[in-house]
Amino acid sequence: MSKPKIGLACFFLFCGFLVVAHAAPPAKGNSCVQCHSKLPLSSFYGVKSHSWVGSVHEQHGVTCNECHGGNPKAETKELAHTGMLPSANPHSPVYFKNIPATCGKCHGAEFYNFSRSLHYKILESTGKGPTCVTCHGSMVTRVLTPGQLVDVCASCHNQRMAIAPYVPQKAKAVLLLLRESRALLAADRQLYASPKCAGAAQTLNQAEVSLQAAKLNWHKFDLNAITNHLEKFHDVLKNLPPASSCR
């Protein structure tokens, strides 16, 4: 067989593999996933199920029952739904006030910091505060870009509602600084990777401590605290030796 024909055959074989792999039932042995994956996209639960496929939750083995309850080993609809409660029920793990604690089963550090925020206190007292899904979604989780963050924050923090309307732009500036600081640390680690600059490792590690503290404080939404940690981060980096000494 000529090389072009071999290449073409391999291409179609690879495409066939992709089709088979995509068509394979996800989460084998999990009746929730197997049943809901057959629902049409025109249905509410069908959309949710199909959105879950390929998500970071699927990649980490987090299936429907982890958040919604139920019995993923059951073979009938009635048994599979045993113990499940609708999201409007205050006792449901996906009731809007319970969502942070439900997410916190895996995302403990984020939940701990969020539970210390003013947003969480408002959520608990009035039910009007944001939850994890406000910023991150549910099935297909996301990390907001600075531009998206402005839009989300502005849904409450605006002139009409008179709730600290300056917050969206301030939050955007702090998030940009946080992202740039993370990129700077990564660049400095490469720049000082030479054995001749082994002494820089301690300084870089100290800087990373401040950067991690800033990231954790993000879920407290204490923008001033985050800024203070990032200022410490940049102050520590000033102690690095000249890069030329590593050559």
C-alpha positions as CSV (number, residue, x, y, z in Angstrom):
1,M,0.0,0.0,0.0
2,S,1.3,3.4,-0.9
3,K,2.2,6.0,1.8
4,P,-0.8,8.3,0.9
5,K,-3.2,5.3,1.2
6,I,-1.7,4.2,4.5
7,G,-2.0,7.7,5.8
8,L,-5.6,7.9,4.7
9,A,-6.4,4.5,6.2
10,C,-4.9,5.6,9.5
11,F,-6.9,8.8,9.4
12,F,-10.2,7.0,9.0
13,L,-9.2,4.5,11.7
14,F,-8.5,7.3,14.1
15,C,-11.8,9.0,13.3
16,G,-13.6,5.7,13.8
17,F,-11.9,5.4,17.2
18,L,-13.1,8.9,18.2
19,V,-16.7,8.1,17.2
20,V,-16.6,4.9,19.2
21,A,-15.0,6.6,22.2
22,H,-17.5,9.4,22.1
23,A,-20.5,7.0,21.8
24,A,-19.3,4.8,24.7
25,P,-21.6,5.1,27.7
26,P,-20.0,7.4,30.3
27,A,-19.4,6.3,34.0
28,K,-20.0,2.6,33.4
29,G,-22.0,1.1,36.3
30,N,-23.5,4.5,37.3
31,S,-27.3,4.2,36.5
32,C,-27.8,8.0,37.0
33,V,-25.4,8.8,34.1
34,Q,-26.4,5.9,31.9
35,C,-30.1,6.8,32.1
36,H,-29.9,10.6,32.0
37,S,-27.4,10.4,29.0
38,K,-30.3,9.0,27.0
39,L,-32.6,12.0,27.6
40,P,-33.1,14.4,24.7
41,L,-31.4,17.7,24.7
42,S,-34.8,19.3,24.5
43,S,-35.5,18.4,28.1
44,F,-34.2,20.2,31.1
45,Y,-32.5,17.1,32.6
46,G,-31.2,16.1,29.3
47,V,-29.4,19.4,28.8
48,K,-27.8,19.1,32.3
49,S,-26.7,15.5,31.7
50,H,-25.1,16.2,28.3
51,S,-23.4,19.3,29.7
52,W,-21.8,17.2,32.4
53,V,-20.2,15.0,29.7
54,G,-16.6,16.2,29.1
55,S,-16.7,18.5,32.1
56,V,-14.0,18.8,34.8
57,H,-16.4,17.0,37.1
58,E,-16.6,14.0,34.8
59,Q,-12.9,14.0,34.4
60,H,-12.5,13.7,38.2
61,G,-15.2,11.1,38.6
62,V,-17.7,13.4,40.2
63,T,-21.1,12.0,39.2
64,C,-24.7,13.1,39.7
65,N,-25.2,11.4,43.1
66,E,-22.2,13.3,44.6
67,C,-24.3,16.5,44.6
68,H,-27.9,15.3,44.2
69,G,-28.0,12.1,46.2
70,G,-29.8,9.0,45.0
71,N,-28.5,5.5,44.4
72,P,-26.2,5.2,41.3
73,K,-26.2,1.4,41.7
74,A,-30.0,0.9,41.5
75,E,-31.5,-0.5,38.3
76,T,-34.9,1.1,38.5
77,K,-35.8,4.8,38.3
78,E,-37.7,4.6,41.6
79,L,-34.8,3.1,43.6
80,A,-32.3,5.3,41.9
81,H,-34.2,8.4,43.0
82,T,-34.7,7.2,46.6
83,G,-33.9,9.9,49.1
84,M,-33.5,12.6,46.5
85,L,-35.1,16.0,47.1
86,P,-36.0,18.7,44.6
87,S,-33.7,21.8,44.5
88,A,-36.6,23.9,46.0
89,N,-36.6,21.8,49.1
90,P,-34.5,23.5,51.9
91,H,-33.1,20.1,52.9
92,S,-31.8,19.3,49.4
93,P,-28.0,19.5,49.0
94,V,-28.5,21.6,45.9
95,Y,-31.0,24.0,47.6
96,F,-29.4,27.4,46.9
97,K,-28.4,28.0,50.5
98,N,-26.8,24.6,50.7
99,I,-24.8,24.8,47.5
100,P,-21.6,26.2,49.2
101,A,-21.5,23.3,51.7
102,T,-22.2,20.8,49.0
103,C,-19.4,22.1,46.8
104,G,-17.2,22.4,50.0
105,K,-17.2,18.6,50.3
106,C,-14.5,18.7,47.7
107,H,-13.5,22.3,47.6
108,G,-12.8,22.7,51.3
109,A,-10.4,25.6,51.3
110,E,-12.6,27.7,49.0
111,F,-15.7,27.0,51.1
112,Y,-13.9,27.8,54.3
113,N,-12.9,31.2,53.0
114,F,-16.3,31.8,51.4
115,S,-18.0,31.0,54.6
116,R,-16.1,33.9,56.2
117,S,-17.2,36.4,53.6
118,L,-19.9,39.0,53.8
119,H,-21.5,37.4,50.7
120,Y,-22.0,34.2,52.6
121,K,-23.5,36.0,55.6
122,I,-26.0,37.7,53.3
123,L,-26.8,34.4,51.6
124,E,-27.5,32.8,55.0
125,S,-29.6,35.7,56.4
126,T,-31.6,36.9,53.4
127,G,-31.0,34.3,50.7
128,K,-29.9,37.1,48.3
129,G,-26.2,36.5,48.3
130,P,-24.2,34.7,45.6
131,T,-23.4,31.0,45.7
132,C,-20.6,29.0,44.0
133,V,-22.7,28.5,40.8
134,T,-23.1,32.3,40.5
135,C,-19.5,32.6,39.4
136,H,-18.6,29.0,38.4
137,G,-21.7,27.4,37.0
138,S,-22.6,23.9,38.0
139,M,-22.3,21.1,35.4
140,V,-19.7,22.9,33.3
141,T,-17.6,24.8,35.8
142,R,-15.7,27.9,34.7
143,V,-13.2,30.4,36.0
144,L,-14.3,33.9,35.2
145,T,-12.1,36.2,33.1
146,P,-11.7,39.8,34.4
147,G,-14.3,41.0,31.9
148,Q,-16.8,38.3,32.8
149,L,-16.2,39.1,36.5
150,V,-17.3,42.7,35.9
151,D,-20.6,41.6,34.4
152,V,-21.3,39.1,37.2
153,C,-20.5,41.6,40.0
154,A,-22.5,44.3,38.3
155,S,-25.7,42.3,38.6
156,C,-25.8,43.5,42.3
157,H,-23.1,46.1,42.5
158,N,-24.5,48.9,40.4
159,Q,-25.8,52.5,40.6
160,R,-29.5,51.4,40.5
161,M,-29.2,49.1,43.5
162,A,-26.7,51.5,45.2
163,I,-24.6,48.6,46.5
164,A,-20.9,49.6,46.3
165,P,-21.1,50.3,42.5
166,Y,-17.3,50.7,42.4
167,V,-16.7,47.0,43.2
168,P,-16.9,45.4,39.7
169,Q,-14.0,47.6,38.3
170,K,-12.0,47.2,41.5
171,A,-12.5,43.4,41.5
172,K,-11.4,43.4,37.8
173,A,-8.2,45.3,38.6
174,V,-7.4,43.0,41.5
175,L,-8.0,39.9,39.5
176,L,-5.8,41.2,36.7
177,L,-3.0,41.8,39.2
178,L,-3.5,38.3,40.6
179,R,-3.2,36.7,37.2
180,E,-0.2,38.8,36.3
181,S,1.5,38.0,39.6
182,R,1.0,34.3,38.9
183,A,2.5,34.7,35.4
184,L,5.4,36.7,36.9
185,L,6.2,33.9,39.4
186,A,6.2,31.3,36.7
187,A,8.5,33.4,34.5
188,D,10.9,34.0,37.5
189,R,11.1,30.3,38.3
190,Q,12.3,29.6,34.7
191,L,14.7,32.6,34.8
192,Y,16.3,31.4,38.0
193,A,16.2,27.7,37.3
194,S,20.0,27.5,36.8
195,P,21.9,25.7,39.6
196,K,24.0,28.9,39.8
197,C,21.0,30.6,41.3
198,A,20.0,27.9,43.8
199,G,19.8,30.6,46.5
200,A,16.9,32.2,44.7
201,A,14.7,29.2,45.4
202,Q,14.0,30.3,49.0
203,T,13.0,33.8,47.9
204,L,10.7,32.4,45.2
205,N,9.1,30.0,47.7
206,Q,8.4,32.9,50.1
207,A,6.8,34.9,47.3
208,E,4.6,31.9,46.4
209,V,3.3,31.8,50.0
210,S,2.0,35.4,49.6
211,L,0.6,34.6,46.2
212,Q,-1.3,31.5,47.6
213,A,-2.6,33.6,50.5
214,A,-3.9,36.1,48.0
215,K,-5.6,33.4,45.9
216,L,-7.3,31.9,49.0
217,N,-8.5,35.3,50.1
218,W,-10.3,35.6,46.8
219,H,-13.2,33.6,48.0
220,K,-13.6,35.9,51.0
221,F,-13.9,38.7,48.5
222,D,-11.7,40.9,50.7
223,L,-10.1,42.9,47.9
224,N,-8.0,44.9,50.2
225,A,-6.5,41.8,51.9
226,I,-5.8,40.3,48.5
227,T,-4.0,43.5,47.4
228,N,-1.9,43.5,50.6
229,H,-0.8,39.9,50.0
230,L,0.1,40.8,46.4
231,E,2.1,43.8,47.6
232,K,4.1,41.4,49.9
233,F,4.6,39.1,47.0
234,H,6.2,41.8,44.8
235,D,8.2,43.1,47.8
236,V,9.7,39.6,48.3
237,L,10.6,39.4,44.6
238,K,12.7,42.5,45.0
239,N,15.2,40.4,47.0
240,L,16.0,38.3,44.0
241,P,19.7,38.6,42.8
242,P,20.4,40.0,39.4
243,A,19.4,37.5,36.7
244,S,22.8,38.0,35.1
245,S,24.4,36.3,38.1
246,C,22.8,33.0,37.1
247,R,24.6,32.8,33.8
